[in-house]
Amino acid sequence: MYGVNLILNGDAESAAGSYSGSDVVSAPHWNSSGNFTVAQYGASTGVLANCPGPSSRGSNYFAGGPNTAASTAWQDVDVSSISSDIDADFVLCNLSGWLGGWSGDNDNAKLTANFINASGQTVSSLTLGPVLAADRGNVTGLLYRQATIRLPHGTRTVRCILNMTRAAGNYNDGYADNLSLTLSNSPPPAMPNDTNLIVNPGAELGSGSSDGSAVMPVPGWTTTGNFTVAQYGTSSDVLSSDPGPSNRGSNYFYGGYTTSPTTASQDLDVYSRATEIDTSGLSCNLSGWLGGWSIQNDNAKFTADFLNATNQSLGTLTIGPVTAADRVNVTGLLYRAAAAYIPSGTRTIRCTLLMTQYTGSYNDGIADNLSLTLSSAPQVTIAHGSDSITVTWPDPAGDWTLQRNYNLENSVSWTDVMPPYQTNGNNRSYTLTGISSIPVQFFRLRR
């Protein structure tokens, strides 16, 4: 199943195509609706073999068909035989194809892969296209499109859907050829400790709006409403000299020109740290600079939502909001941070930045320099002497407290071992003597 094209007849070559394109010709291995058809490259169809398109094209291509506003073809790919790899987050899916249309018309094709679980529910999807006339320079032909995604946990079927849409004329000139879906076994890289996992955390990828009124693309984030990126400066009323991060760049996240709440979100896959998560040994550290404008209470709130393999929330960690009173009615941003153990069963952390408007015509929620890092619990070692034990742990874990318990069946009987501890610069330690005359004790670190 790995490394081969799983779309059957993805190049429309399994049967002869319509010479003129006006006949509805069925495509083997595909289900279809409307007048979806297979046509031949050539003068009769107007789509020549030397039109922009795949260099390895055959005789045929997929077309929307005659007298139809919309047509569709689809087929299912059964991936249940590699379910263990999918659920271990090991499988990358690559979707590609050549999509296009005719001349200056915006008739187009879209290729979508729906990822379906054993209950028949679509858990996620990946789409290529459409390719519009402007993309093609108003020239008849097809352009290559490709995207990659890690197969969502629970996927058992991939449904490939080719949608053809007519925008002008009688003929549906959505075209496609050389469609492909391939899988590869590629374990995800380990999420390192103490590294910011958020993509584009400081709003510096891409351009910012000079005054905050334009809705700008925000690379790495999925946005709603008029959420945007704005530039520090007099035009946006948020100056680089206003309270905020000392290492700020040119831009900041902004609620936008709207009276409605707006959001930006991104998902972080932490499946590679599942063992630590499920033994309560991994913590999440969330931080960022949040603020607003002048005396208004428009604000920003940053939340990490811990999701299990079926995208159910197991808990959240939130910083903010920062109110006008917090800012002493001064435009700017204040630093906020929080930490928590990641709940057992977490496989995805969904980071959401929520901007809320209270006054005026702009949503003046402001944020910058967001961060989410992971930290492993420090390891405890116990060394035995002739009539003593020494408990040692890393000195950098200074915010952890050593605790003891005489009975592991009683989870509420843990008590703090009071300092002072010994330290040598790299480690802290606690020595207990006379152990032959005292009960067995258990030790742990807690914060």
TORKOL-4160 file (C-alpha; in steps of 0.2 Angstrom, whole numbers, padded with zeros to 4 digits, m for minus):
447
<pt num="1" X="0000" Y="0000" Z="0000"/>
<pt num="2" X="0015" Y="0012" Z="0003"/>
<pt num="3" X="0023" Y="0021" Z="m0011"/>
<pt num="4" X="0010" Y="0017" Z="m0025"/>
<pt num="5" X="m0004" Y="0028" Z="m0032"/>
<pt num="6" X="m0020" Y="0022" Z="m0023"/>
<pt num="7" X="m0032" Y="0031" Z="m0035"/>
<pt num="8" X="m0037" Y="0018" Z="m0049"/>
<pt num="9" X="m0038" Y="0026" Z="m0066"/>
<pt num="10" X="m0031" Y="0042" Z="m0060"/>
<pt num="11" X="m0025" Y="0047" Z="m0077"/>
<pt num="12" X="m0042" Y="0043" Z="m0086"/>
<pt num="13" X="m0033" Y="0030" Z="m0098"/>
<pt num="14" X="m0043" Y="0014" Z="m0093"/>
<pt num="15" X="m0055" Y="0017" Z="m0107"/>
<pt num="16" X="m0057" Y="0027" Z="m0123"/>
<pt num="17" X="m0062" Y="0045" Z="m0121"/>
<pt num="18" X="m0075" Y="0055" Z="m0130"/>
<pt num="19" X="m0068" Y="0062" Z="m0146"/>
<pt num="20" X="m0077" Y="0078" Z="m0145"/>
<pt num="21" X="m0080" Y="0079" Z="m0126"/>
<pt num="22" X="m0099" Y="0080" Z="m0129"/>
<pt num="23" X="m0102" Y="0062" Z="m0125"/>
<pt num="24" X="m0104" Y="0056" Z="m0107"/>
<pt num="25" X="m0091" Y="0042" Z="m0106"/>
<pt num="26" X="m0090" Y="0033" Z="m0090"/>
<pt num="27" X="m0073" Y="0032" Z="m0081"/>
<pt num="28" X="m0069" Y="0014" Z="m0075"/>
<pt num="29" X="m0066" Y="0013" Z="m0056"/>
<pt num="30" X="m0075" Y="0030" Z="m0053"/>
<pt num="31" X="m0093" Y="0033" Z="m0047"/>
<pt num="32" X="m0100" Y="0048" Z="m0055"/>
<pt num="33" X="m0115" Y="0061" Z="m0055"/>
<pt num="34" X="m0120" Y="0074" Z="m0068"/>
<pt num="35" X="m0113" Y="0073" Z="m0085"/>
<pt num="36" X="m0095" Y="0069" Z="m0079"/>
<pt num="37" X="m0085" Y="0062" Z="m0094"/>
<pt num="38" X="m0068" Y="0057" Z="m0101"/>
<pt num="39" X="m0062" Y="0067" Z="m0116"/>
<pt num="40" X="m0048" Y="0066" Z="m0128"/>
<pt num="41" X="m0034" Y="0078" Z="m0130"/>
<pt num="42" X="m0036" Y="0086" Z="m0147"/>
<pt num="43" X="m0043" Y="0099" Z="m0159"/>
<pt num="44" X="m0061" Y="0093" Z="m0157"/>
<pt num="45" X="m0061" Y="0096" Z="m0138"/>
<pt num="46" X="m0051" Y="0112" Z="m0139"/>
<pt num="47" X="m0039" Y="0105" Z="m0126"/>
<pt num="48" X="m0023" Y="0101" Z="m0136"/>
<pt num="49" X="m0010" Y="0089" Z="m0131"/>
<pt num="50" X="0003" Y="0103" Z="m0130"/>
<pt num="51" X="m0008" Y="0114" Z="m0119"/>
<pt num="52" X="0000" Y="0117" Z="m0102"/>
<pt num="53" X="m0002" Y="0101" Z="m0092"/>
<pt num="54" X="0007" Y="0085" Z="m0087"/>
<pt num="55" X="0022" Y="0081" Z="m0098"/>
<pt num="56" X="0017" Y="0062" Z="m0095"/>
<pt num="57" X="m0001" Y="0064" Z="m0101"/>
<pt num="58" X="m0009" Y="0050" Z="m0111"/>
<pt num="59" X="m0024" Y="0052" Z="m0123"/>
<pt num="60" X="m0037" Y="0057" Z="m0111"/>
<pt num="61" X="m0042" Y="0069" Z="m0097"/>
<pt num="62" X="m0057" Y="0071" Z="m0085"/>
<pt num="63" X="m0070" Y="0084" Z="m0090"/>
<pt num="64" X="m0085" Y="0091" Z="m0081"/>
<pt num="65" X="m0096" Y="0087" Z="m0097"/>
<pt num="66" X="m0110" Y="0094" Z="m0108"/>
<pt num="67" X="m0125" Y="0104" Z="m0101"/>
<pt num="68" X="m0121" Y="0102" Z="m0083"/>
<pt num="69" X="m0117" Y="0115" Z="m0070"/>
<pt num="70" X="m0109" Y="0103" Z="m0058"/>
<pt num="71" X="m0103" Y="0085" Z="m0060"/>
<pt num="72" X="m0093" Y="0074" Z="m0048"/>
<pt num="73" X="m0083" Y="0058" Z="m0048"/>
<pt num="74" X="m0077" Y="0048" Z="m0033"/>
<pt num="75" X="m0069" Y="0032" Z="m0027"/>
<pt num="76" X="m0065" Y="0025" Z="m0010"/>
<pt num="77" X="m0048" Y="0019" Z="m0004"/>
<pt num="78" X="m0048" Y="0006" Z="0010"/>
<pt num="79" X="m0033" Y="0009" Z="0022"/>
<pt num="80" X="m0039" Y="m0002" Z="0036"/>
<pt num="81" X="m0025" Y="m0014" Z="0033"/>
<pt num="82" X="m0012" Y="m0001" Z="0040"/>
<pt num="83" X="m0024" Y="0005" Z="0054"/>
<pt num="84" X="m0010" Y="0002" Z="0067"/>
<pt num="85" X="0002" Y="0013" Z="0058"/>
<pt num="86" X="m0012" Y="0026" Z="0056"/>
<pt num="87" X="m0016" Y="0026" Z="0074"/>
<pt num="88" X="0002" Y="0027" Z="0079"/>
<pt num="89" X="0003" Y="0043" Z="0068"/>
<pt num="90" X="0015" Y="0036" Z="0056"/>
<pt num="91" X="0006" Y="0038" Z="0039"/>
<pt num="92" X="0009" Y="0053" Z="0028"/>
<pt num="93" X="m0004" Y="0056" Z="0014"/>
<pt num="94" X="0002" Y="0065" Z="m0002"/>
<pt num="95" X="m0012" Y="0071" Z="m0014"/>
<pt num="96" X="m0008" Y="0078" Z="m0031"/>
<pt num="97" X="m0015" Y="0081" Z="m0048"/>
<pt num="98" X="m0017" Y="0093" Z="m0063"/>
<pt num="99" X="m0032" Y="0104" Z="m0063"/>
<pt num="100" X="m0038" Y="0117" Z="m0075"/>
<pt num="101" X="m0051" Y="0124" Z="m0087"/>
<pt num="102" X="m0054" Y="0133" Z="m0103"/>
<pt num="103" X="m0047" Y="0150" Z="m0108"/>
<pt num="104" X="m0055" Y="0165" Z="m0098"/>
<pt num="105" X="m0069" Y="0155" Z="m0091"/>
<pt num="106" X="m0068" Y="0151" Z="m0072"/>
<pt num="107" X="m0075" Y="0133" Z="m0074"/>
<pt num="108" X="m0064" Y="0123" Z="m0063"/>
<pt num="109" X="m0060" Y="0106" Z="m0054"/>
<pt num="110" X="m0057" Y="0102" Z="m0036"/>
<pt num="111" X="m0049" Y="0086" Z="m0029"/>
<pt num="112" X="m0053" Y="0082" Z="m0011"/>
<pt num="113" X="m0048" Y="0068" Z="0000"/>
<pt num="114" X="m0060" Y="0064" Z="0015"/>
<pt num="115" X="m0053" Y="0054" Z="0029"/>
<pt num="116" X="m0067" Y="0043" Z="0036"/>
<pt num="117" X="m0067" Y="0033" Z="0052"/>
<pt num="118" X="m0074" Y="0015" Z="0055"/>
<pt num="119" X="m0091" Y="0023" Z="0059"/>
<pt num="120" X="m0092" Y="0032" Z="0042"/>
<pt num="121" X="m0089" Y="0049" Z="0050"/>
<pt num="122" X="m0077" Y="0061" Z="0041"/>
<pt num="123" X="m0063" Y="0066" Z="0053"/>
<pt num="124" X="m0054" Y="0078" Z="0042"/>
<pt num="125" X="m0051" Y="0082" Z="0023"/>
<pt num="126" X="m0038" Y="0089" Z="0011"/>
<pt num="127" X="m0042" Y="0098" Z="m0005"/>
<pt num="128" X="m0033" Y="0104" Z="m0020"/>
<pt num="129" X="m0039" Y="0118" Z="m0031"/>
<pt num="130" X="m0049" Y="0126" Z="m0039"/>
<pt num="131" X="m0037" Y="0133" Z="m0052"/>
<pt num="132" X="m0046" Y="0148" Z="m0059"/>
<pt num="133" X="m0043" Y="0157" Z="m0076"/>
<pt num="134" X="m0032" Y="0170" Z="m0067"/>
<pt num="135" X="m0021" Y="0156" Z="m0061"/>
<pt num="136" X="m0019" Y="0150" Z="m0079"/>
<pt num="137" X="m0016" Y="0167" Z="m0086"/>
<pt num="138" X="m0033" Y="0165" Z="m0096"/>
<pt num="139" X="m0025" Y="0151" Z="m0106"/>
<pt num="140" X="m0033" Y="0134" Z="m0108"/>
<pt num="141" X="m0023" Y="0121" Z="m0098"/>
<pt num="142" X="m0020" Y="0112" Z="m0082"/>
<pt num="143" X="m0008" Y="0117" Z="m0067"/>
<pt num="144" X="0000" Y="0105" Z="m0055"/>
<pt num="145" X="m0007" Y="0105" Z="m0037"/>
<pt num="146" X="0000" Y="0095" Z="m0022"/>
<pt num="147" X="m0003" Y="0094" Z="m0003"/>
<pt num="148" X="0003" Y="0083" Z="0011"/>
<pt num="149" X="m0006" Y="0078" Z="0028"/>
<pt num="150" X="m0003" Y="0066" Z="0041"/>
<pt num="151" X="m0017" Y="0054" Z="0041"/>
<pt num="152" X="m0029" Y="0057" Z="0056"/>
<pt num="153" X="m0030" Y="0044" Z="0069"/>
<pt num="154" X="m0045" Y="0033" Z="0066"/>
<pt num="155" X="m0045" Y="0034" Z="0047"/>
<pt num="156" X="m0050" Y="0018" Z="0039"/>
<pt num="157" X="m0056" Y="0025" Z="0022"/>
<pt num="158" X="m0050" Y="0039" Z="0011"/>
<pt num="159" X="m0064" Y="0045" Z="m0001"/>
<pt num="160" X="m0057" Y="0054" Z="m0016"/>
<pt num="161" X="m0069" Y="0066" Z="m0024"/>
<pt num="162" X="m0067" Y="0076" Z="m0040"/>
<pt num="163" X="m0079" Y="0090" Z="m0041"/>
<pt num="164" X="m0081" Y="0100" Z="m0058"/>
<pt num="165" X="m0090" Y="0117" Z="m0057"/>
<pt num="166" X="m0096" Y="0127" Z="m0072"/>
<pt num="167" X="m0095" Y="0146" Z="m0071"/>
<pt num="168" X="m0100" Y="0151" Z="m0089"/>
<pt num="169" X="m0107" Y="0144" Z="m0105"/>
<pt num="170" X="m0116" Y="0127" Z="m0108"/>
<pt num="171" X="m0101" Y="0115" Z="m0106"/>
<pt num="172" X="m0093" Y="0112" Z="m0089"/>
<pt num="173" X="m0075" Y="0115" Z="m0093"/>
<pt num="174" X="m0068" Y="0109" Z="m0077"/>
<pt num="175" X="m0053" Y="0098" Z="m0082"/>
<pt num="176" X="m0041" Y="0086" Z="m0072"/>
<pt num="177" X="m0028" Y="0073" Z="m0076"/>
<pt num="178" X="m0015" Y="0062" Z="m0068"/>
<pt num="179" X="m0023" Y="0062" Z="m0050"/>
<pt num="180" X="m0013" Y="0053" Z="m0037"/>
<pt num="181" X="m0015" Y="0048" Z="m0019"/>
<pt num="182" X="0001" Y="0040" Z="m0011"/>
<pt num="183" X="0005" Y="0035" Z="0007"/>
<pt num="184" X="0022" Y="0034" Z="0016"/>
<pt num="185" X="0027" Y="0026" Z="0032"/>
<pt num="186" X="0035" Y="0041" Z="0041"/>
<pt num="187" X="0035" Y="0042" Z="0060"/>
<pt num="188" X="0033" Y="0060" Z="0066"/>
<pt num="189" X="0049" Y="0069" Z="0073"/>
<pt num="190" X="0049" Y="0070" Z="0092"/>
<pt num="191" X="0043" Y="0086" Z="0099"/>
<pt num="192" X="0058" Y="0093" Z="0108"/>
<pt num="193" X="0058" Y="0100" Z="0126"/>
<pt num="194" X="0059" Y="0119" Z="0128"/>
<pt num="195" X="0057" Y="0123" Z="0110"/>
<pt num="196" X="0042" Y="0134" Z="0105"/>
<pt num="197" X="0031" Y="0123" Z="0095"/>
<pt num="198" X="0019" Y="0137" Z="0088"/>
<pt num="199" X="0021" Y="0141" Z="0070"/>
<pt num="200" X="0023" Y="0159" Z="0066"/>
<pt num="201" X="0022" Y="0164" Z="0085"/>
<pt num="202" X="0026" Y="0182" Z="0082"/>
<pt num="203" X="0016" Y="0186" Z="0067"/>
<pt num="204" X="0032" Y="0189" Z="0057"/>
<pt num="205" X="0028" Y="0177" Z="0043"/>
<pt num="206" X="0020" Y="0188" Z="0029"/>
<pt num="207" X="0015" Y="0206" Z="0029"/>
<pt num="208" X="0005" Y="0216" Z="0041"/>
<pt num="209" X="m0009" Y="0228" Z="0038"/>
<pt num="210" X="m0002" Y="0246" Z="0040"/>
<pt num="211" X="m0018" Y="0252" Z="0050"/>
<pt num="212" X="m0026" Y="0235" Z="0055"/>
<pt num="213" X="m0041" Y="0237" Z="0043"/>
<pt num="214" X="m0035" Y="0225" Z="0030"/>
<pt num="215" X="m0038" Y="0206" Z="0032"/>
<pt num="216" X="m0020" Y="0199" Z="0029"/>
<pt num="217" X="m0016" Y="0181" Z="0028"/>
<pt num="218" X="m0008" Y="0173" Z="0044"/>
<pt num="219" X="0003" Y="0159" Z="0039"/>
<pt num="220" X="0003" Y="0144" Z="0051"/>
<pt num="221" X="m0014" Y="0149" Z="0058"/>
<pt num="222" X="m0033" Y="0146" Z="0053"/>
<pt num="223" X="m0042" Y="0162" Z="0056"/>
<pt num="224" X="m0061" Y="0167" Z="0057"/>
<pt num="225" X="m0069" Y="0184" Z="0055"/>
<pt num="226" X="m0058" Y="0199" Z="0051"/>
<pt num="227" X="m0043" Y="0192" Z="0062"/>
<pt num="228" X="m0027" Y="0200" Z="0054"/>
<pt num="229" X="m0009" Y="0205" Z="0057"/>
<pt num="230" X="m0005" Y="0223" Z="0059"/>
<pt num="231" X="0011" Y="0233" Z="0059"/>
<pt num="232" X="0017" Y="0243" Z="0074"/>
<pt num="233" X="0017" Y="0261" Z="0070"/>
<pt num="234" X="0007" Y="0277" Z="0071"/>
<pt num="235" X="m0006" Y="0271" Z="0058"/>
<pt num="236" X="m0011" Y="0257" Z="0069"/>
<pt num="237" X="m0011" Y="0267" Z="0085"/>
<pt num="238" X="0000" Y="0253" Z="0093"/>
<pt num="239" X="0018" Y="0259" Z="0093"/>
<pt num="240" X="0034" Y="0249" Z="0095"/>
<pt num="241" X="0038" Y="0259" Z="0110"/>
<pt num="242" X="0022" Y="0255" Z="0119"/>
<pt num="243" X="0023" Y="0242" Z="0133"/>
<pt num="244" X="0026" Y="0225" Z="0126"/>
<pt num="245" X="0040" Y="0212" Z="0122"/>
<pt num="246" X="0057" Y="0220" Z="0120"/>
<pt num="247" X="0061" Y="0208" Z="0106"/>
<pt num="248" X="0046" Y="0212" Z="0096"/>
<pt num="249" X="0046" Y="0212" Z="0077"/>
<pt num="250" X="0037" Y="0223" Z="0065"/>
<pt num="251" X="0020" Y="0215" Z="0067"/>
<pt num="252" X="0007" Y="0209" Z="0080"/>
<pt num="253" X="m0009" Y="0199" Z="0080"/>
<pt num="254" X="m0025" Y="0210" Z="0079"/>
<pt num="255" X="m0043" Y="0207" Z="0081"/>
<pt num="256" X="m0047" Y="0217" Z="0065"/>
<pt num="257" X="m0060" Y="0229" Z="0058"/>
<pt num="258" X="m0075" Y="0221" Z="0066"/>
<pt num="259" X="m0087" Y="0222" Z="0081"/>
<pt num="260" X="m0087" Y="0203" Z="0082"/>
<pt num="261" X="m0075" Y="0190" Z="0090"/>
<pt num="262" X="m0061" Y="0184" Z="0079"/>
<pt num="263" X="m0050" Y="0169" Z="0081"/>
<pt num="264" X="m0034" Y="0161" Z="0075"/>
<pt num="265" X="m0030" Y="0143" Z="0079"/>
<pt num="266" X="m0017" Y="0129" Z="0075"/>
<pt num="267" X="m0016" Y="0111" Z="0080"/>
<pt num="268" X="0000" Y="0103" Z="0087"/>
<pt num="269" X="0002" Y="0084" Z="0085"/>
<pt num="270" X="0010" Y="0077" Z="0101"/>
<pt num="271" X="0008" Y="0059" Z="0098"/>
<pt num="272" X="0027" Y="0056" Z="0098"/>
<pt num="273" X="0027" Y="0060" Z="0116"/>
<pt num="274" X="0012" Y="0049" Z="0121"/>
<pt num="275" X="0021" Y="0038" Z="0133"/>
<pt num="276" X="0026" Y="0053" Z="0144"/>
<pt num="277" X="0009" Y="0061" Z="0142"/>
<pt num="278" X="0000" Y="0045" Z="0148"/>
<pt num="279" X="0011" Y="0043" Z="0163"/>
<pt num="280" X="0009" Y="0062" Z="0169"/>
<pt num="281" X="0027" Y="0065" Z="0165"/>
<pt num="282" X="0025" Y="0080" Z="0153"/>
<pt num="283" X="0020" Y="0098" Z="0156"/>
<pt num="284" X="0014" Y="0111" Z="0144"/>
<pt num="285" X="0021" Y="0129" Z="0146"/>
<pt num="286" X="0010" Y="0142" Z="0138"/>
<pt num="287" X="0015" Y="0161" Z="0137"/>
<pt num="288" X="0013" Y="0176" Z="0127"/>
<pt num="289" X="0010" Y="0195" Z="0127"/>
<pt num="290" X="m0008" Y="0200" Z="0127"/>
<pt num="291" X="m0016" Y="0217" Z="0127"/>
<pt num="292" X="m0027" Y="0230" Z="0120"/>
<pt num="293" X="m0030" Y="0249" Z="0116"/>
<pt num="294" X="m0031" Y="0263" Z="0128"/>
<pt num="295" X="m0046" Y="0263" Z="0140"/>
<pt num="296" X="m0056" Y="0250" Z="0130"/>
<pt num="297" X="m0058" Y="0232" Z="0137"/>
<pt num="298" X="m0056" Y="0224" Z="0120"/>
<pt num="299" X="m0044" Y="0209" Z="0124"/>
<pt num="300" X="m0035" Y="0194" Z="0119"/>
<pt num="301" X="m0035" Y="0177" Z="0127"/>
<pt num="302" X="m0024" Y="0162" Z="0122"/>
<pt num="303" X="m0030" Y="0144" Z="0126"/>
<pt num="304" X="m0022" Y="0127" Z="0124"/>
<pt num="305" X="m0035" Y="0114" Z="0122"/>
<pt num="306" X="m0029" Y="0096" Z="0125"/>
<pt num="307" X="m0038" Y="0084" Z="0113"/>
<pt num="308" X="m0038" Y="0065" Z="0113"/>
<pt num="309" X="m0037" Y="0054" Z="0097"/>
<pt num="310" X="m0055" Y="0057" Z="0093"/>
<pt num="311" X="m0054" Y="0076" Z="0096"/>
<pt num="312" X="m0063" Y="0076" Z="0112"/>
<pt num="313" X="m0057" Y="0089" Z="0125"/>
<pt num="314" X="m0048" Y="0083" Z="0140"/>
<pt num="315" X="m0044" Y="0100" Z="0148"/>
<pt num="316" X="m0038" Y="0117" Z="0144"/>
<pt num="317" X="m0024" Y="0129" Z="0149"/>
<pt num="318" X="m0028" Y="0148" Z="0147"/>
<pt num="319" X="m0019" Y="0164" Z="0148"/>
<pt num="320" X="m0028" Y="0181" Z="0148"/>
<pt num="321" X="m0037" Y="0191" Z="0146"/>
<pt num="322" X="m0028" Y="0207" Z="0150"/>
<pt num="323" X="m0040" Y="0221" Z="0154"/>
<pt num="324" X="m0039" Y="0240" Z="0152"/>
<pt num="325" X="m0037" Y="0240" Z="0171"/>
<pt num="326" X="m0022" Y="0228" Z="0170"/>
<pt num="327" X="m0014" Y="0240" Z="0158"/>
<pt num="328" X="m0018" Y="0255" Z="0168"/>
<pt num="329" X="m0028" Y="0261" Z="0153"/>
<pt num="330" X="m0012" Y="0262" Z="0143"/>
<pt num="331" X="m0011" Y="0255" Z="0125"/>
<pt num="332" X="0001" Y="0240" Z="0125"/>
<pt num="333" X="0004" Y="0221" Z="0130"/>
<pt num="334" X="0008" Y="0213" Z="0146"/>
<pt num="335" X="0016" Y="0196" Z="0148"/>
<pt num="336" X="0006" Y="0181" Z="0154"/>
<pt num="337" X="0011" Y="0163" Z="0157"/>
<pt num="338" X="0004" Y="0147" Z="0164"/>
<pt num="339" X="0009" Y="0129" Z="0165"/>
<pt num="340" X="0000" Y="0112" Z="0168"/>
<pt num="341" X="0003" Y="0094" Z="0166"/>
<pt num="342" X="m0004" Y="0088" Z="0149"/>
<pt num="343" X="m0019" Y="0076" Z="0153"/>
<pt num="344" X="m0017" Y="0058" Z="0150"/>
<pt num="345" X="m0023" Y="0053" Z="0132"/>
<pt num="346" X="m0019" Y="0069" Z="0124"/>
<pt num="347" X="m0013" Y="0068" Z="0106"/>
<pt num="348" X="m0016" Y="0085" Z="0099"/>
<pt num="349" X="m0015" Y="0102" Z="0107"/>
<pt num="350" X="m0026" Y="0115" Z="0099"/>
<pt num="351" X="m0020" Y="0133" Z="0102"/>
<pt num="352" X="m0033" Y="0146" Z="0100"/>
<pt num="353" X="m0031" Y="0165" Z="0101"/>
<pt num="354" X="m0048" Y="0173" Z="0104"/>
<pt num="355" X="m0050" Y="0192" Z="0101"/>
<pt num="356" X="m0065" Y="0200" Z="0109"/>
<pt num="357" X="m0072" Y="0217" Z="0106"/>
<pt num="358" X="m0082" Y="0228" Z="0118"/>
<pt num="359" X="m0080" Y="0246" Z="0112"/>
<pt num="360" X="m0079" Y="0255" Z="0095"/>
<pt num="361" X="m0079" Y="0249" Z="0077"/>
<pt num="362" X="m0062" Y="0239" Z="0079"/>
<pt num="363" X="m0058" Y="0223" Z="0088"/>
<pt num="364" X="m0043" Y="0230" Z="0097"/>
<pt num="365" X="m0038" Y="0213" Z="0105"/>
<pt num="366" X="m0019" Y="0213" Z="0103"/>
<pt num="367" X="m0006" Y="0198" Z="0105"/>
<pt num="368" X="0012" Y="0195" Z="0101"/>
<pt num="369" X="0026" Y="0183" Z="0104"/>
<pt num="370" X="0016" Y="0167" Z="0109"/>
<pt num="371" X="0024" Y="0152" Z="0115"/>
<pt num="372" X="0020" Y="0134" Z="0119"/>
<pt num="373" X="0034" Y="0122" Z="0125"/>
<pt num="374" X="0034" Y="0105" Z="0133"/>
<pt num="375" X="0044" Y="0100" Z="0148"/>
<pt num="376" X="0048" Y="0083" Z="0155"/>
<pt num="377" X="0047" Y="0079" Z="0173"/>
<pt num="378" X="0064" Y="0078" Z="0181"/>
<pt num="379" X="0070" Y="0061" Z="0185"/>
<pt num="380" X="0073" Y="0055" Z="0203"/>
<pt num="381" X="0087" Y="0043" Z="0208"/>
<pt num="382" X="0090" Y="0034" Z="0225"/>
<pt num="383" X="0107" Y="0028" Z="0230"/>
<pt num="384" X="0108" Y="0016" Z="0245"/>
<pt num="385" X="0122" Y="0017" Z="0258"/>
<pt num="386" X="0125" Y="0006" Z="0273"/>
<pt num="387" X="0111" Y="0013" Z="0283"/>
<pt num="388" X="0105" Y="0027" Z="0273"/>
<pt num="389" X="0098" Y="0033" Z="0256"/>
<pt num="390" X="0101" Y="0048" Z="0246"/>
<pt num="391" X="0087" Y="0055" Z="0234"/>
<pt num="392" X="0094" Y="0066" Z="0220"/>
<pt num="393" X="0086" Y="0076" Z="0206"/>
<pt num="394" X="0092" Y="0089" Z="0194"/>
<pt num="395" X="0095" Y="0106" Z="0202"/>
<pt num="396" X="0087" Y="0116" Z="0187"/>
<pt num="397" X="0070" Y="0108" Z="0193"/>
<pt num="398" X="0070" Y="0121" Z="0207"/>
<pt num="399" X="0051" Y="0123" Z="0206"/>
<pt num="400" X="0048" Y="0105" Z="0211"/>
<pt num="401" X="0046" Y="0099" Z="0229"/>
<pt num="402" X="0051" Y="0082" Z="0235"/>
<pt num="403" X="0037" Y="0072" Z="0244"/>
<pt num="404" X="0036" Y="0056" Z="0253"/>
<pt num="405" X="0023" Y="0043" Z="0256"/>
<pt num="406" X="0023" Y="0027" Z="0267"/>
<pt num="407" X="0009" Y="0019" Z="0258"/>
<pt num="408" X="0006" Y="0020" Z="0239"/>
<pt num="409" X="m0012" Y="0014" Z="0241"/>
<pt num="410" X="m0016" Y="0030" Z="0250"/>
<pt num="411" X="m0014" Y="0043" Z="0237"/>
<pt num="412" X="m0018" Y="0058" Z="0249"/>
<pt num="413" X="m0004" Y="0054" Z="0261"/>
<pt num="414" X="0010" Y="0062" Z="0252"/>
<pt num="415" X="0019" Y="0075" Z="0262"/>
<pt num="416" X="0032" Y="0088" Z="0258"/>
<pt num="417" X="0050" Y="0084" Z="0263"/>
<pt num="418" X="0056" Y="0100" Z="0270"/>
<pt num="419" X="0072" Y="0109" Z="0265"/>
<pt num="420" X="0086" Y="0112" Z="0267"/>
<pt num="421" X="0092" Y="0100" Z="0253"/>
<pt num="422" X="0110" Y="0098" Z="0248"/>
<pt num="423" X="0116" Y="0105" Z="0231"/>
<pt num="424" X="0132" Y="0104" Z="0221"/>
<pt num="425" X="0127" Y="0115" Z="0207"/>
<pt num="426" X="0120" Y="0102" Z="0196"/>
<pt num="427" X="0109" Y="0092" Z="0207"/>
<pt num="428" X="0099" Y="0093" Z="0223"/>
<pt num="429" X="0099" Y="0079" Z="0236"/>
<pt num="430" X="0091" Y="0073" Z="0252"/>
<pt num="431" X="0099" Y="0060" Z="0263"/>
<pt num="432" X="0089" Y="0049" Z="0275"/>
<pt num="433" X="0099" Y="0040" Z="0289"/>
<pt num="434" X="0095" Y="0026" Z="0300"/>
<pt num="435" X="0084" Y="0018" Z="0287"/>
<pt num="436" X="0085" Y="0000" Z="0296"/>
<pt num="437" X="0074" Y="0006" Z="0310"/>
<pt num="438" X="0061" Y="0016" Z="0300"/>
<pt num="439" X="0047" Y="0010" Z="0289"/>
<pt num="440" X="0049" Y="0009" Z="0270"/>
<pt num="441" X="0046" Y="0026" Z="0261"/>
<pt num="442" X="0042" Y="0031" Z="0244"/>
<pt num="443" X="0048" Y="0048" Z="0236"/>
<pt num="444" X="0042" Y="0058" Z="0221"/>
<pt num="445" X="0044" Y="0076" Z="0214"/>
<pt num="446" X="0028" Y="0087" Z="0213"/>
<pt num="447" X="0025" Y="0105" Z="0208"/>
